[in-house]
Amino acid sequence: MASDGAELIVADIDAARVNEVVTRHNARATDPVSIHGAEVDVYAPCALGAVINDQTVPKIRATVVAGAANNQLAEDPHGQALRERGILYAPDYVINAGGIINISYEFGGYDSDRARQHTGRIYDLLLEFF
């Protein structure tokens, strides 16, 4: 269970990692092939691209898709399909931007405060995007 009492559902092709998360966080394991259809608030694809496609879009039950996998959409129209279903989609290239932004501050002397300030604007960018 999450700290707010919500159920955590985890899927991965690595059974050992799934077992670790299940044990550590009292999560429930499910099949990686069908995770997109789980009844969850947030679906977070974080390793496989093109998981939002013609077959999965109609089955997604989450209200938000926000994962770190690159190229989550198999094709650009799938983003519009999510929108038409009332599903908020946070593009991977926006929510992953913090790593690249942070690295950019490593050149010429690292300034952690400036890096944090810059990455903190991702939130505002997402709001503008939505």
KOLGU-4560 file (N, C-alpha, C; in nm, 3 decimals, padded with zeros to 5 digits):
<recs>
<n_xx: 00.083 n_yy: -00.119 n_zz: 00.000 ca_xx: 00.000 ca_yy: 00.000 ca_zz: 00.000 c_xx: 00.088 c_yy: 00.125 c_zz: 00.000 mol: A seq: 1 type: MET>
<n_xx: 00.045 n_yy: 00.223 n_zz: -00.074 ca_xx: 00.112 ca_yy: 00.351 ca_zz: -00.072 c_xx: 00.085 c_yy: 00.418 c_zz: 00.062 mol: A seq: 2 type: ALA>
<n_xx: 00.161 n_yy: 00.521 n_zz: 00.092 ca_xx: 00.144 ca_yy: 00.589 ca_zz: 00.220 c_xx: 00.004 c_yy: 00.649 c_zz: 00.235 mol: A seq: 3 type: SER>
<n_xx: -00.063 n_yy: 00.676 n_zz: 00.121 ca_xx: -00.198 ca_yy: 00.731 ca_zz: 00.129 c_xx: -00.305 c_yy: 00.623 c_zz: 00.128 mol: A seq: 4 type: ASP>
<n_xx: -00.264 n_yy: 00.495 n_zz: 00.136 ca_xx: -00.359 ca_yy: 00.385 ca_zz: 00.142 c_xx: -00.396 c_yy: 00.328 c_zz: 00.006 mol: A seq: 5 type: GLY>
<n_xx: -00.349 n_yy: 00.389 n_zz: -00.102 ca_xx: -00.380 ca_yy: 00.340 ca_zz: -00.236 c_xx: -00.303 c_yy: 00.211 c_zz: -00.263 mol: A seq: 6 type: ALA>
<n_xx: -00.365 n_yy: 00.124 n_zz: -00.339 ca_xx: -00.298 ca_yy: -00.001 ca_zz: -00.374 c_xx: -00.193 c_yy: 00.024 c_zz: -00.481 mol: A seq: 7 type: GLU>
<n_xx: -00.078 n_yy: -00.036 n_zz: -00.465 ca_xx: 00.028 ca_yy: -00.030 ca_zz: -00.565 c_xx: 00.025 c_yy: -00.159 c_zz: -00.645 mol: A seq: 8 type: LEU>
<n_xx: 00.027 n_yy: -00.145 n_zz: -00.776 ca_xx: 00.031 ca_yy: -00.260 ca_zz: -00.864 c_xx: 00.159 c_yy: -00.249 c_zz: -00.944 mol: A seq: 9 type: ILE>
<n_xx: 00.235 n_yy: -00.358 n_zz: -00.951 ca_xx: 00.364 ca_yy: -00.356 ca_zz: -01.017 c_xx: 00.372 c_yy: -00.469 c_zz: -01.119 mol: A seq: 10 type: VAL>
<n_xx: 00.440 n_yy: -00.440 n_zz: -01.229 ca_xx: 00.464 ca_yy: -00.541 ca_zz: -01.331 c_xx: 00.603 c_yy: -00.518 c_zz: -01.388 mol: A seq: 11 type: ALA>
<n_xx: 00.672 n_yy: -00.627 n_zz: -01.414 ca_xx: 00.806 ca_yy: -00.619 ca_zz: -01.472 c_xx: 00.838 c_yy: -00.757 c_zz: -01.528 mol: A seq: 12 type: ASP>
<n_xx: 00.927 n_yy: -00.760 n_zz: -01.626 ca_xx: 00.967 ca_yy: -00.890 ca_zz: -01.681 c_xx: 01.067 c_yy: -00.960 c_zz: -01.589 mol: A seq: 13 type: ILE>
<n_xx: 01.119 n_yy: -00.889 n_zz: -01.491 ca_xx: 01.214 ca_yy: -00.944 ca_zz: -01.395 c_xx: 01.139 c_yy: -00.981 c_zz: -01.267 mol: A seq: 14 type: ASP>
<n_xx: 01.110 n_yy: -01.109 n_zz: -01.249 ca_xx: 01.031 ca_yy: -01.157 ca_zz: -01.136 c_xx: 01.095 c_yy: -01.121 c_zz: -01.002 mol: A seq: 15 type: ALA>
<n_xx: 01.227 n_yy: -01.123 n_zz: -00.994 ca_xx: 01.294 ca_yy: -01.091 ca_zz: -00.868 c_xx: 01.266 c_yy: -00.946 c_zz: -00.828 mol: A seq: 16 type: ALA>
<n_xx: 01.268 n_yy: -00.856 n_zz: -00.923 ca_xx: 01.239 ca_yy: -00.715 ca_zz: -00.893 c_xx: 01.093 c_yy: -00.697 c_zz: -00.850 mol: A seq: 17 type: ARG>
<n_xx: 01.005 n_yy: -00.768 n_zz: -00.917 ca_xx: 00.864 ca_yy: -00.761 ca_zz: -00.880 c_xx: 00.847 c_yy: -00.808 c_zz: -00.737 mol: A seq: 18 type: VAL>
<n_xx: 00.907 n_yy: -00.922 n_zz: -00.704 ca_xx: 00.895 ca_yy: -00.976 ca_zz: -00.568 c_xx: 00.950 c_yy: -00.880 c_zz: -00.464 mol: A seq: 19 type: ASN>
<n_xx: 01.058 n_yy: -00.812 n_zz: -00.497 ca_xx: 01.117 ca_yy: -00.716 ca_zz: -00.404 c_xx: 01.019 c_yy: -00.601 c_zz: -00.377 mol: A seq: 20 type: GLU>
<n_xx: 00.958 n_yy: -00.548 n_zz: -00.482 ca_xx: 00.864 ca_yy: -00.437 ca_zz: -00.466 c_xx: 00.739 c_yy: -00.483 c_zz: -00.392 mol: A seq: 21 type: VAL>
<n_xx: 00.691 n_yy: -00.602 n_zz: -00.426 ca_xx: 00.573 ca_yy: -00.657 ca_zz: -00.357 c_xx: 00.600 c_yy: -00.667 c_zz: -00.208 mol: A seq: 22 type: VAL>
<n_xx: 00.716 n_yy: -00.720 n_zz: -00.173 ca_xx: 00.751 ca_yy: -00.738 ca_zz: -00.032 c_xx: 00.774 c_yy: -00.604 c_zz: 00.038 mol: A seq: 23 type: THR>
<n_xx: 00.851 n_yy: -00.519 n_zz: -00.023 ca_xx: 00.888 ca_yy: -00.393 ca_zz: 00.041 c_xx: 00.771 c_yy: -00.296 c_zz: 00.056 mol: A seq: 24 type: ARG>
<n_xx: 00.681 n_yy: -00.295 n_zz: -00.043 ca_xx: 00.576 ca_yy: -00.193 ca_zz: -00.045 c_xx: 00.435 c_yy: -00.250 c_zz: -00.036 mol: A seq: 25 type: HIS>
<n_xx: 00.426 n_yy: -00.379 n_zz: -00.003 ca_xx: 00.296 ca_yy: -00.444 ca_zz: 00.006 c_xx: 00.215 c_yy: -00.421 c_zz: -00.122 mol: A seq: 26 type: ASN>
<n_xx: 00.282 n_yy: -00.433 n_zz: -00.235 ca_xx: 00.218 ca_yy: -00.413 ca_zz: -00.365 c_xx: 00.157 c_yy: -00.543 c_zz: -00.415 mol: A seq: 27 type: ALA>
<n_xx: 00.082 n_yy: -00.532 n_zz: -00.521 ca_xx: 00.025 ca_yy: -00.649 ca_zz: -00.587 c_xx: 00.091 c_yy: -00.662 c_zz: -00.723 mol: A seq: 28 type: ARG>
<n_xx: 00.133 n_yy: -00.782 n_zz: -00.755 ca_xx: 00.198 ca_yy: -00.807 ca_zz: -00.884 c_xx: 00.092 c_yy: -00.839 c_zz: -00.990 mol: A seq: 29 type: ALA>
<n_xx: 00.122 n_yy: -00.799 n_zz: -01.112 ca_xx: 00.037 ca_yy: -00.835 ca_zz: -01.225 c_xx: 00.126 c_yy: -00.860 c_zz: -01.346 mol: A seq: 30 type: THR>
<n_xx: 00.068 n_yy: -00.911 n_zz: -01.448 ca_xx: 00.139 ca_yy: -00.947 ca_zz: -01.571 c_xx: 00.178 c_yy: -00.821 c_zz: -01.651 mol: A seq: 31 type: ASP>
<n_xx: 00.303 n_yy: -00.810 n_zz: -01.695 ca_xx: 00.343 ca_yy: -00.691 ca_zz: -01.772 c_xx: 00.266 c_yy: -00.676 c_zz: -01.903 mol: A seq: 32 type: PRO>
<n_xx: 00.214 n_yy: -00.784 n_zz: -01.955 ca_xx: 00.140 ca_yy: -00.776 ca_zz: -02.081 c_xx: 00.002 c_yy: -00.712 c_zz: -02.062 mol: A seq: 33 type: VAL>
<n_xx: -00.051 n_yy: -00.719 n_zz: -01.940 ca_xx: -00.186 ca_yy: -00.666 ca_zz: -01.918 c_xx: -00.192 c_yy: -00.549 c_zz: -01.820 mol: A seq: 34 type: SER>
<n_xx: -00.079 n_yy: -00.501 n_zz: -01.774 ca_xx: -00.077 ca_yy: -00.392 ca_zz: -01.674 c_xx: -00.153 c_yy: -00.269 c_zz: -01.722 mol: A seq: 35 type: ILE>
<n_xx: -00.152 n_yy: -00.242 n_zz: -01.851 ca_xx: -00.220 ca_yy: -00.124 ca_zz: -01.903 c_xx: -00.370 c_yy: -00.124 c_zz: -01.872 mol: A seq: 36 type: HIS>
<n_xx: -00.427 n_yy: -00.241 n_zz: -01.847 ca_xx: -00.569 ca_yy: -00.249 ca_zz: -01.818 c_xx: -00.603 c_yy: -00.251 c_zz: -01.670 mol: A seq: 37 type: GLY>
<n_xx: -00.502 n_yy: -00.236 n_zz: -01.585 ca_xx: -00.526 ca_yy: -00.238 ca_zz: -01.440 c_xx: -00.607 c_yy: -00.117 c_zz: -01.399 mol: A seq: 38 type: ALA>
<n_xx: -00.692 n_yy: -00.136 n_zz: -01.299 ca_xx: -00.771 ca_yy: -00.025 ca_zz: -01.247 c_xx: -00.684 c_yy: 00.054 c_zz: -01.150 mol: A seq: 39 type: GLU>
<n_xx: -00.620 n_yy: 00.158 n_zz: -01.203 ca_xx: -00.526 ca_yy: 00.239 ca_zz: -01.127 c_xx: -00.551 c_yy: 00.387 c_zz: -01.159 mol: A seq: 40 type: VAL>
<n_xx: -00.498 n_yy: 00.474 n_zz: -01.075 ca_xx: -00.505 ca_yy: 00.617 ca_zz: -01.103 c_xx: -00.402 c_yy: 00.656 c_zz: -01.207 mol: A seq: 41 type: ASP>
<n_xx: -00.279 n_yy: 00.604 n_zz: -01.190 ca_xx: -00.169 ca_yy: 00.640 ca_zz: -01.278 c_xx: -00.108 c_yy: 00.514 c_zz: -01.338 mol: A seq: 42 type: VAL>
<n_xx: -00.098 n_yy: 00.512 n_zz: -01.469 ca_xx: -00.029 ca_yy: 00.406 ca_zz: -01.541 c_xx: 00.106 c_yy: 00.465 c_zz: -01.580 mol: A seq: 43 type: TYR>
<n_xx: 00.214 n_yy: 00.402 n_zz: -01.533 ca_xx: 00.348 ca_yy: 00.456 ca_zz: -01.554 c_xx: 00.436 c_yy: 00.357 c_zz: -01.628 mol: A seq: 44 type: ALA>
<n_xx: 00.429 n_yy: 00.357 n_zz: -01.762 ca_xx: 00.519 ca_yy: 00.269 ca_zz: -01.839 c_xx: 00.663 c_yy: 00.321 c_zz: -01.826 mol: A seq: 45 type: PRO>
<n_xx: 00.752 n_yy: 00.234 n_zz: -01.781 ca_xx: 00.888 ca_yy: 00.281 ca_zz: -01.751 c_xx: 00.997 c_yy: 00.191 c_zz: -01.806 mol: A seq: 46 type: CYS>
<n_xx: 00.984 n_yy: 00.138 n_zz: -01.922 ca_xx: 01.096 ca_yy: 00.065 ca_zz: -01.981 c_xx: 01.069 c_yy: 00.026 c_zz: -02.124 mol: A seq: 47 type: ALA>
<n_xx: 00.946 n_yy: 00.004 n_zz: -02.157 ca_xx: 00.913 ca_yy: -00.041 ca_zz: -02.292 c_xx: 00.844 c_yy: 00.069 c_zz: -02.369 mol: A seq: 48 type: LEU>
<n_xx: 00.891 n_yy: 00.093 n_zz: -02.489 ca_xx: 00.828 ca_yy: 00.192 ca_zz: -02.575 c_xx: 00.710 c_yy: 00.132 c_zz: -02.649 mol: A seq: 49 type: GLY>
<n_xx: 00.630 n_yy: 00.217 n_zz: -02.709 ca_xx: 00.515 ca_yy: 00.180 ca_zz: -02.792 c_xx: 00.410 c_yy: 00.097 c_zz: -02.719 mol: A seq: 50 type: ALA>
<n_xx: 00.400 n_yy: 00.116 n_zz: -02.586 ca_xx: 00.301 ca_yy: 00.039 ca_zz: -02.510 c_xx: 00.162 c_yy: 00.103 c_zz: -02.518 mol: A seq: 51 type: VAL>
<n_xx: 00.156 n_yy: 00.225 n_zz: -02.568 ca_xx: 00.026 ca_yy: 00.288 ca_zz: -02.592 c_xx: 00.003 c_yy: 00.281 c_zz: -02.741 mol: A seq: 52 type: ILE>
<n_xx: -00.085 n_yy: 00.190 n_zz: -02.778 ca_xx: -00.104 ca_yy: 00.158 ca_zz: -02.918 c_xx: -00.252 c_yy: 00.127 c_zz: -02.945 mol: A seq: 53 type: ASN>
<n_xx: -00.283 n_yy: 00.085 n_zz: -03.066 ca_xx: -00.422 ca_yy: 00.059 ca_zz: -03.103 c_xx: -00.488 c_yy: -00.045 c_zz: -03.014 mol: A seq: 54 type: ASP>
<n_xx: -00.411 n_yy: -00.141 n_zz: -02.966 ca_xx: -00.467 ca_yy: -00.247 ca_zz: -02.882 c_xx: -00.484 c_yy: -00.204 c_zz: -02.737 mol: A seq: 55 type: GLN>
<n_xx: -00.393 n_yy: -00.122 n_zz: -02.686 ca_xx: -00.398 ca_yy: -00.088 ca_zz: -02.544 c_xx: -00.481 c_yy: 00.036 c_zz: -02.512 mol: A seq: 56 type: THR>
<n_xx: -00.487 n_yy: 00.133 n_zz: -02.601 ca_xx: -00.560 ca_yy: 00.257 ca_zz: -02.571 c_xx: -00.702 c_yy: 00.230 c_zz: -02.522 mol: A seq: 57 type: VAL>
<n_xx: -00.780 n_yy: 00.145 n_zz: -02.589 ca_xx: -00.917 ca_yy: 00.123 ca_zz: -02.542 c_xx: -00.925 c_yy: 00.052 c_zz: -02.406 mol: A seq: 58 type: PRO>
<n_xx: -00.818 n_yy: -00.012 n_zz: -02.364 ca_xx: -00.818 ca_yy: -00.091 ca_zz: -02.241 c_xx: -00.763 c_yy: -00.016 c_zz: -02.120 mol: A seq: 59 type: LYS>
<n_xx: -00.698 n_yy: 00.098 n_zz: -02.141 ca_xx: -00.638 ca_yy: 00.173 ca_zz: -02.031 c_xx: -00.749 c_yy: 00.226 c_zz: -01.941 mol: A seq: 60 type: ILE>
<n_xx: -00.737 n_yy: 00.195 n_zz: -01.811 ca_xx: -00.838 ca_yy: 00.236 ca_zz: -01.714 c_xx: -00.788 c_yy: 00.348 c_zz: -01.623 mol: A seq: 61 type: ARG>
<n_xx: -00.661 n_yy: 00.381 n_zz: -01.634 ca_xx: -00.604 ca_yy: 00.489 ca_zz: -01.552 c_xx: -00.657 c_yy: 00.623 c_zz: -01.600 mol: A seq: 62 type: ALA>
<n_xx: -00.652 n_yy: 00.722 n_zz: -01.512 ca_xx: -00.691 ca_yy: 00.857 ca_zz: -01.550 c_xx: -00.570 c_yy: 00.940 c_zz: -01.593 mol: A seq: 63 type: THR>
<n_xx: -00.449 n_yy: 00.887 n_zz: -01.563 ca_xx: -00.325 ca_yy: 00.956 ca_zz: -01.598 c_xx: -00.226 c_yy: 00.853 c_zz: -01.652 mol: A seq: 64 type: VAL>
<n_xx: -00.158 n_yy: 00.888 n_zz: -01.760 ca_xx: -00.045 ca_yy: 00.810 ca_zz: -01.809 c_xx: 00.078 c_yy: 00.899 c_zz: -01.795 mol: A seq: 65 type: VAL>
<n_xx: 00.172 n_yy: 00.856 n_zz: -01.712 ca_xx: 00.292 ca_yy: 00.936 ca_zz: -01.687 c_xx: 00.405 c_yy: 00.840 c_zz: -01.651 mol: A seq: 66 type: ALA>
<n_xx: 00.480 n_yy: 00.799 n_zz: -01.750 ca_xx: 00.589 ca_yy: 00.707 ca_zz: -01.727 c_xx: 00.718 c_yy: 00.757 c_zz: -01.787 mol: A seq: 67 type: GLY>
<n_xx: 00.826 n_yy: 00.690 n_zz: -01.755 ca_xx: 00.958 ca_yy: 00.732 ca_zz: -01.799 c_xx: 01.006 c_yy: 00.662 c_zz: -01.925 mol: A seq: 68 type: ALA>
<n_xx: 00.929 n_yy: 00.566 n_zz: -01.976 ca_xx: 00.972 ca_yy: 00.497 ca_zz: -02.098 c_xx: 00.977 c_yy: 00.596 c_zz: -02.213 mol: A seq: 69 type: ALA>
<n_xx: 01.078 n_yy: 00.582 n_zz: -02.297 ca_xx: 01.087 ca_yy: 00.667 ca_zz: -02.416 c_xx: 00.985 c_yy: 00.618 c_zz: -02.519 mol: A seq: 70 type: ASN>
<n_xx: 00.926 n_yy: 00.712 n_zz: -02.589 ca_xx: 00.836 ca_yy: 00.680 ca_zz: -02.698 c_xx: 00.723 c_yy: 00.586 c_zz: -02.655 mol: A seq: 71 type: ASN>
<n_xx: 00.651 n_yy: 00.625 n_zz: -02.553 ca_xx: 00.539 ca_yy: 00.544 ca_zz: -02.505 c_xx: 00.430 c_yy: 00.527 c_zz: -02.609 mol: A seq: 72 type: GLN>
<n_xx: 00.409 n_yy: 00.631 n_zz: -02.688 ca_xx: 00.307 ca_yy: 00.624 ca_zz: -02.793 c_xx: 00.363 c_yy: 00.550 c_zz: -02.913 mol: A seq: 73 type: LEU>
<n_xx: 00.293 n_yy: 00.449 n_zz: -02.959 ca_xx: 00.336 ca_yy: 00.378 ca_zz: -03.080 c_xx: 00.332 c_yy: 00.472 c_zz: -03.199 mol: A seq: 74 type: ALA>
<n_xx: 00.231 n_yy: 00.558 n_zz: -03.201 ca_xx: 00.216 ca_yy: 00.657 ca_zz: -03.308 c_xx: 00.158 c_yy: 00.784 c_zz: -03.247 mol: A seq: 75 type: GLU>
<n_xx: 00.187 n_yy: 00.898 n_zz: -03.306 ca_xx: 00.140 ca_yy: 01.026 ca_zz: -03.253 c_xx: -00.011 c_yy: 01.032 c_zz: -03.227 mol: A seq: 76 type: ASP>
<n_xx: -00.096 n_yy: 00.978 n_zz: -03.314 ca_xx: -00.242 ca_yy: 00.986 ca_zz: -03.290 c_xx: -00.287 c_yy: 00.919 c_zz: -03.160 mol: A seq: 77 type: PRO>
<n_xx: -00.205 n_yy: 00.834 n_zz: -03.102 ca_xx: -00.244 ca_yy: 00.769 ca_zz: -02.977 c_xx: -00.254 c_yy: 00.870 c_zz: -02.862 mol: A seq: 78 type: HIS>
<n_xx: -00.178 n_yy: 00.977 n_zz: -02.869 ca_xx: -00.191 ca_yy: 01.083 ca_zz: -02.768 c_xx: -00.328 c_yy: 01.147 c_zz: -02.774 mol: A seq: 79 type: GLY>
<n_xx: -00.376 n_yy: 01.174 n_zz: -02.894 ca_xx: -00.511 ca_yy: 01.231 ca_zz: -02.912 c_xx: -00.616 c_yy: 01.130 c_zz: -02.867 mol: A seq: 80 type: GLN>
<n_xx: -00.593 n_yy: 01.003 n_zz: -02.893 ca_xx: -00.688 ca_yy: 00.899 ca_zz: -02.851 c_xx: -00.701 c_yy: 00.896 c_zz: -02.699 mol: A seq: 81 type: ALA>
<n_xx: -00.589 n_yy: 00.913 n_zz: -02.628 ca_xx: -00.595 ca_yy: 00.920 ca_zz: -02.482 c_xx: -00.676 c_yy: 01.042 c_zz: -02.439 mol: A seq: 82 type: LEU>
<n_xx: -00.650 n_yy: 01.154 n_zz: -02.502 ca_xx: -00.721 ca_yy: 01.277 ca_zz: -02.468 c_xx: -00.872 c_yy: 01.261 c_zz: -02.488 mol: A seq: 83 type: ARG>
<n_xx: -00.909 n_yy: 01.199 n_zz: -02.599 ca_xx: -01.051 ca_yy: 01.178 ca_zz: -02.628 c_xx: -01.118 c_yy: 01.089 c_zz: -02.524 mol: A seq: 84 type: GLU>
<n_xx: -01.040 n_yy: 01.004 n_zz: -02.460 ca_xx: -01.092 ca_yy: 00.916 ca_zz: -02.355 c_xx: -01.086 c_yy: 00.984 c_zz: -02.218 mol: A seq: 85 type: ARG>
<n_xx: -01.038 n_yy: 01.108 n_zz: -02.212 ca_xx: -01.030 ca_yy: 01.180 ca_zz: -02.085 c_xx: -00.911 c_yy: 01.138 c_zz: -02.000 mol: A seq: 86 type: GLY>
<n_xx: -00.809 n_yy: 01.082 n_zz: -02.063 ca_xx: -00.689 ca_yy: 01.037 ca_zz: -01.992 c_xx: -00.581 c_yy: 01.143 c_zz: -02.010 mol: A seq: 87 type: ILE>
<n_xx: -00.530 n_yy: 01.192 n_zz: -01.900 ca_xx: -00.423 ca_yy: 01.293 ca_zz: -01.902 c_xx: -00.291 c_yy: 01.223 c_zz: -01.933 mol: A seq: 88 type: LEU>
<n_xx: -00.222 n_yy: 01.270 n_zz: -02.035 ca_xx: -00.095 ca_yy: 01.209 ca_zz: -02.077 c_xx: 00.020 c_yy: 01.307 c_zz: -02.055 mol: A seq: 89 type: TYR>
<n_xx: 00.117 n_yy: 01.266 n_zz: -01.975 ca_xx: 00.238 ca_yy: 01.345 ca_zz: -01.953 c_xx: 00.348 c_yy: 01.286 c_zz: -02.041 mol: A seq: 90 type: ALA>
<n_xx: 00.386 n_yy: 01.355 n_zz: -02.146 ca_xx: 00.487 ca_yy: 01.301 ca_zz: -02.237 c_xx: 00.620 c_yy: 01.272 c_zz: -02.168 mol: A seq: 91 type: PRO>
<n_xx: 00.677 n_yy: 01.159 n_zz: -02.204 ca_xx: 00.803 ca_yy: 01.116 ca_zz: -02.144 c_xx: 00.913 c_yy: 01.220 c_zz: -02.162 mol: A seq: 92 type: ASP>
<n_xx: 00.917 n_yy: 01.286 n_zz: -02.276 ca_xx: 01.025 ca_yy: 01.382 ca_zz: -02.301 c_xx: 01.015 c_yy: 01.503 c_zz: -02.210 mol: A seq: 93 type: TYR>
<n_xx: 00.897 n_yy: 01.529 n_zz: -02.152 ca_xx: 00.884 ca_yy: 01.639 ca_zz: -02.058 c_xx: 00.920 c_yy: 01.591 c_zz: -01.917 mol: A seq: 94 type: VAL>
<n_xx: 00.860 n_yy: 01.479 n_zz: -01.874 ca_xx: 00.886 ca_yy: 01.437 ca_zz: -01.736 c_xx: 01.026 c_yy: 01.380 c_zz: -01.718 mol: A seq: 95 type: ILE>
<n_xx: 01.092 n_yy: 01.342 n_zz: -01.825 ca_xx: 01.230 ca_yy: 01.295 ca_zz: -01.817 c_xx: 01.332 c_yy: 01.408 c_zz: -01.833 mol: A seq: 96 type: ASN>
<n_xx: 01.287 n_yy: 01.527 n_zz: -01.858 ca_xx: 01.378 ca_yy: 01.638 ca_zz: -01.888 c_xx: 01.473 c_yy: 01.672 c_zz: -01.773 mol: A seq: 97 type: ALA>
<n_xx: 01.436 n_yy: 01.641 n_zz: -01.651 ca_xx: 01.518 ca_yy: 01.678 ca_zz: -01.536 c_xx: 01.659 c_yy: 01.624 c_zz: -01.542 mol: A seq: 98 type: GLY>
<n_xx: 01.676 n_yy: 01.502 n_zz: -01.589 ca_xx: 01.809 ca_yy: 01.443 ca_zz: -01.598 c_xx: 01.899 c_yy: 01.520 c_zz: -01.694 mol: A seq: 99 type: GLY>
<n_xx: 01.847 n_yy: 01.551 n_zz: -01.810 ca_xx: 01.925 ca_yy: 01.624 ca_zz: -01.910 c_xx: 01.954 c_yy: 01.766 c_zz: -01.861 mol: A seq: 100 type: ILE>
<n_xx: 01.853 n_yy: 01.828 n_zz: -01.802 ca_xx: 01.873 ca_yy: 01.964 ca_zz: -01.750 c_xx: 01.982 c_yy: 01.962 c_zz: -01.643 mol: A seq: 101 type: ILE>
<n_xx: 01.976 n_yy: 01.867 n_zz: -01.552 ca_xx: 02.077 ca_yy: 01.859 ca_zz: -01.445 c_xx: 02.217 c_yy: 01.840 c_zz: -01.504 mol: A seq: 102 type: ASN>
<n_xx: 02.229 n_yy: 01.752 n_zz: -01.600 ca_xx: 02.360 ca_yy: 01.728 ca_zz: -01.663 c_xx: 02.413 c_yy: 01.855 c_zz: -01.728 mol: A seq: 103 type: ILE>
<n_xx: 02.324 n_yy: 01.934 n_zz: -01.786 ca_xx: 02.369 ca_yy: 02.056 ca_zz: -01.854 c_xx: 02.436 c_yy: 02.153 c_zz: -01.756 mol: A seq: 104 type: SER>
<n_xx: 02.404 n_yy: 02.144 n_zz: -01.628 ca_xx: 02.465 ca_yy: 02.232 ca_zz: -01.528 c_xx: 02.599 c_yy: 02.177 c_zz: -01.477 mol: A seq: 105 type: TYR>
<n_xx: 02.639 n_yy: 02.063 n_zz: -01.526 ca_xx: 02.768 ca_yy: 02.006 ca_zz: -01.484 c_xx: 02.885 c_yy: 02.066 c_zz: -01.562 mol: A seq: 106 type: GLU>
<n_xx: 02.855 n_yy: 02.132 n_zz: -01.672 ca_xx: 02.961 ca_yy: 02.193 ca_zz: -01.752 c_xx: 02.994 c_yy: 02.330 c_zz: -01.697 mol: A seq: 107 type: PHE>
<n_xx: 03.120 n_yy: 02.357 n_zz: -01.678 ca_xx: 03.164 ca_yy: 02.488 ca_zz: -01.631 c_xx: 03.143 c_yy: 02.509 c_zz: -01.482 mol: A seq: 108 type: GLY>
<n_xx: 03.129 n_yy: 02.403 n_zz: -01.405 ca_xx: 03.110 ca_yy: 02.414 ca_zz: -01.260 c_xx: 02.964 c_yy: 02.392 c_zz: -01.222 mol: A seq: 109 type: GLY>
<n_xx: 02.941 n_yy: 02.291 n_zz: -01.147 ca_xx: 02.804 ca_yy: 02.253 ca_zz: -01.111 c_xx: 02.744 c_yy: 02.348 c_zz: -01.010 mol: A seq: 110 type: TYR>
<n_xx: 02.623 n_yy: 02.391 n_zz: -01.038 ca_xx: 02.548 ca_yy: 02.478 ca_zz: -00.948 c_xx: 02.416 c_yy: 02.408 c_zz: -00.917 mol: A seq: 111 type: ASP>
<n_xx: 02.411 n_yy: 02.338 n_zz: -00.805 ca_xx: 02.294 ca_yy: 02.257 ca_zz: -00.772 c_xx: 02.168 c_yy: 02.342 c_zz: -00.754 mol: A seq: 112 type: SER>
<n_xx: 02.182 n_yy: 02.462 n_zz: -00.701 ca_xx: 02.065 ca_yy: 02.547 ca_zz: -00.682 c_xx: 02.003 c_yy: 02.587 c_zz: -00.816 mol: A seq: 113 type: ASP>
<n_xx: 02.087 n_yy: 02.625 n_zz: -00.909 ca_xx: 02.036 ca_yy: 02.662 ca_zz: -01.043 c_xx: 01.976 c_yy: 02.540 c_zz: -01.113 mol: A seq: 114 type: ARG>
<n_xx: 02.039 n_yy: 02.425 n_zz: -01.098 ca_xx: 01.986 ca_yy: 02.303 ca_zz: -01.160 c_xx: 01.848 c_yy: 02.269 c_zz: -01.104 mol: A seq: 115 type: ALA>
<n_xx: 01.834 n_yy: 02.277 n_zz: -00.971 ca_xx: 01.705 ca_yy: 02.249 ca_zz: -00.907 c_xx: 01.599 c_yy: 02.350 c_zz: -00.949 mol: A seq: 116 type: ARG>
<n_xx: 01.639 n_yy: 02.475 n_zz: -00.956 ca_xx: 01.545 ca_yy: 02.580 ca_zz: -00.996 c_xx: 01.495 c_yy: 02.554 c_zz: -01.140 mol: A seq: 117 type: GLN>
<n_xx: 01.586 n_yy: 02.519 n_zz: -01.227 ca_xx: 01.552 ca_yy: 02.493 ca_zz: -01.367 c_xx: 01.463 c_yy: 02.368 c_zz: -01.379 mol: A seq: 118 type: HIS>
<n_xx: 01.500 n_yy: 02.260 n_zz: -01.311 ca_xx: 01.419 ca_yy: 02.138 ca_zz: -01.320 c_xx: 01.282 c_yy: 02.159 c_zz: -01.253 mol: A seq: 119 type: THR>
<n_xx: 01.276 n_yy: 02.248 n_zz: -01.156 ca_xx: 01.149 ca_yy: 02.278 ca_zz: -01.091 c_xx: 01.047 c_yy: 02.338 c_zz: -01.185 mol: A seq: 120 type: GLY>
<n_xx: 01.092 n_yy: 02.392 n_zz: -01.297 ca_xx: 01.000 ca_yy: 02.451 ca_zz: -01.395 c_xx: 00.930 c_yy: 02.344 c_zz: -01.479 mol: A seq: 121 type: ARG>
<n_xx: 00.970 n_yy: 02.219 n_zz: -01.467 ca_xx: 00.904 ca_yy: 02.112 ca_zz: -01.541 c_xx: 00.756 c_yy: 02.107 c_zz: -01.502 mol: A seq: 122 type: ILE>
<n_xx: 00.728 n_yy: 02.126 n_zz: -01.375 ca_xx: 00.589 ca_yy: 02.127 ca_zz: -01.327 c_xx: 00.507 c_yy: 02.230 c_zz: -01.404 mol: A seq: 123 type: TYR>
<n_xx: 00.558 n_yy: 02.353 n_zz: -01.412 ca_xx: 00.485 ca_yy: 02.459 ca_zz: -01.483 c_xx: 00.472 c_yy: 02.428 c_zz: -01.631 mol: A seq: 124 type: ASP>
<n_xx: 00.575 n_yy: 02.369 n_zz: -01.688 ca_xx: 00.570 ca_yy: 02.331 ca_zz: -01.829 c_xx: 00.460 c_yy: 02.226 c_zz: -01.853 mol: A seq: 125 type: LEU>
<n_xx: 00.451 n_yy: 02.129 n_zz: -01.763 ca_xx: 00.344 ca_yy: 02.029 ca_zz: -01.777 c_xx: 00.207 c_yy: 02.092 c_zz: -01.765 mol: A seq: 126 type: LEU>
<n_xx: 00.190 n_yy: 02.185 n_zz: -01.671 ca_xx: 00.062 ca_yy: 02.253 ca_zz: -01.659 c_xx: 00.026 c_yy: 02.327 c_zz: -01.787 mol: A seq: 127 type: LEU>
<n_xx: 00.125 n_yy: 02.392 n_zz: -01.844 ca_xx: 00.103 ca_yy: 02.464 ca_zz: -01.970 c_xx: 00.068 c_yy: 02.365 c_zz: -02.081 mol: A seq: 128 type: GLU>
<n_xx: 00.138 n_yy: 02.255 n_zz: -02.084 ca_xx: 00.115 ca_yy: 02.152 ca_zz: -02.185 c_xx: -00.028 c_yy: 02.097 c_zz: -02.173 mol: A seq: 129 type: PHE>
<n_xx: -00.070 n_yy: 02.068 n_zz: -02.050 ca_xx: -00.204 ca_yy: 02.012 ca_zz: -02.029 c_xx: -00.311 c_yy: 02.112 c_zz: -02.071 mol: A seq: 130 type: PHE>
</recs>
